[in-house]
Amino acid sequence: MVEFWRTLRTVPVDLAFMRGEKLEEESLRWAPRSLLRQDLRRDAEKTLNVPFAKLFHGEGDAKCTDSGLRFACRGFDLRASFVTHIKEGIWFKSQSGTWYRVWGLTDLAFENLRTPRSDGCPALMLISDQHDSEGLRANDWRLGRAQGILVHRNVLSEDCYYVSLICHVEFHEVRSELVLKGLDGGAGRNGPERSGPIWTGVEELGGETEWCLD
């Protein structure tokens, strides 16, 4: 499979969001270990329930490079460091004032979670499969729900974020007035429905943002 992926130059960008076992080779840690049908029982906890948008800048193509898979899409700079208790999920508020919830991880997903290899406290980021029109609610067919890739940033170079995969997640825009009131008021953060880290001031990155995923 390593040889197979390295012979390719362009692949569908949805491969970046494909769950399952990944390779461990440098620059190919995003790549599926196999394209054969997975064991449905074991894969059930990994399978995304949110439909894939396929509305990316660049006609849905991604380039295989020596540094990883390069593509353009929306994302978020959480401006926070990686924490192991993301299993409970994450709540964050963008600079525009919109709240989002990253759903908690299943046990199986948590077992496959990758901790950052670099020293220090690498920045946490979230790559989103939403199109810009979804973020603006001009195209709201998924009602704010999306697929995401939780990553940590290695470096920002030549207007491209070089990042490493942590795990795949699902997330959605929070629209419940009751929940929003509690989040903005700081109440109930330790409750069962609002567990996990809560971050504010998150920077939104538009659909032309370039990523190089390893």
N, C-alpha and C positions, 0 to 999 in steps of 0.2 A: 504493500500500500504506500510505503514511503516513495518508492520508485514511481508508482502510478501518479501520485499527487505532484511530484516534481517534474513530470513530463508535461503537465498542464500549464497554460498561461492565463486562461480566463475560465471562471466557473460561475454558476448562478450564485448570487449573493446570499440566498437563503441557506446555503451550506454553512454559513457562519452561525446561523441560529439553530442548526440541527443538533439535537441532544444525542446522548449516547457516549460510548467510550471513545476517547481521543488518543491520537498518537502522542508520543513523548519527545519526538525529535525536534530539535531547534527549528524554529520558523514554521513548524507543522503541528504545533500543539492545539491548533484550532480544528485540525482535520479529523474527520471520522476514522476510527480504526477499521471499520468495515461498512460497506454499503449493502450488505446482505440483510434480509429481514431479521429484525431483532426478536428476542424472546419477548412475546407480548406481556407475559406476566411480570417480568422484571422491568420491562420498558414502560409499563403503565404509569409509574410514578414520575417518569421523566417526560412523558408526552405532553406537549403544550395543548391547552384547551382553547387558547386564543387564536383565531384565524391569522394567518400570515398575510401581511398587506401587499407585499410585492410592488410597492410604489416608490422605488428608490430613485434618487438622483443618479443618472448614469445608466438607465435602462436595466437595472437589476443585475449588472455584471460586477464581478470582483476579480482582481488580478492577483495571481500567485507570484509572490516576490521572494527574494532571499531573506527578507526580514519577517515575512508573514503574509496574511491575506489582506489586501488593500481594497477598500471600498469607501463609499460615501453614504452617510445617513445621519439621522438625528441622534442626539445624545444628551447627556447631562454630566456636568462636572460637580460631583457631590461635595467637593471641597472638604473632604473628611478622610480620615485614615481607615484602613481596613480593620475590621473588628470581627472576631470569631462568632459573636452572637447574632450575626445576620440570619442565622437559621430561623429566628423568630419573625423575620421580615424587617422592612425598613419603611419609615415614613419620612418624606422630605417635601419641602416647600421651595418652589423655584423663585427666582428673583421677580418674576411677573406676578407672584402671589398665588400660583396654583399649587395645590397639595396633591401628592401622589403617594400611593402605597405599593411597595414591592411585597408580593405575597411571600409568606413563610416557605421555607424549603422542606421538602419531604426528607425522611431519613435517608433514602437512597441517594437523593441529590446531594445531601449534606456529606455523605460518605465520599462522594466524588469531587467535593469542593477542593479547589487548589489554592493553597495559601501563597502569598507573594514570595518570590525567591530573593528579591532585592533587600538590602539592608535598610534600616530606618523605618519610616512610616509612609509607604507609597500612597499616592492619592487614589481615591476610589472614584470610578466613573461608571456610567451606565449607558450602553449603546441601545438605541431604541429602533424598532422596526416601523415606527409611525412615520407617515408622510407629514410634511409641514402643514398640509391642509387639515390633517387630523388634530394636530396640536392647536390649531386655531379654531377648531370645531366647524370649519367649512365643509369638511367631509367627516361625518361623525358616525359612520356605520358600525364601528366597534364600541361606541359609547365610552370612549376614553381608555379602553383596554388595549394592552400591547404586549409584545414579546420583547425581552431584553437580554443583554449579555452584560453581566457584572464583571468589570475588569479593573485592573490597577494600572496606572499610567507609569510607563518607564521613562519616556522623554517626549517633548513636543519639539519636532524638528521639521523645518520646511513646510509649515502649516499642516502637518500631519501628526496625529496622536499615535505614538507607538505604545501599544498596550498589550497586557497579557490576560488571558481568560481566567476568571475565578469560577464562575458558574453561570448557568442559564437560569433566567427568572421570568416570571410574569408580573406585570404591574398594571395599575390603572389610576386614572385621575379620580380623586375623591370628590364626590358631588353631594353627599349627604349633608344637609345644613346642620344637623345635630352633631355629626362627627366633626365637621369643620369648626363649629363653635368650640368644641372641646379641645381641638388641636390648637386653635389660635389663642384659646384661653389658658392653655397649659394644663388642663384638667384631664384626669383619667389616663395619664400616660402609662401608668403601670397596670392598667386593666387588661383583661384577656384580649380585648379587641384592639388595643393600641399598645401592644408590647413591641419590643425591639427599639433600635436607635431612632431618634427623631432629629432631623437636620433641617436648617433653614438657610436661605441665601444661596440656594443651588443655582448654578449657571446653566441655562438652556443653550444647547448647541444645535444649529439648524441643519437641514437636510444636505447641505453641501459640505459638511464637516468631513474631513478625510481621516480615516482610521487605518492602522496597520495592526492586525490582530495576530498574536502568537498564542 
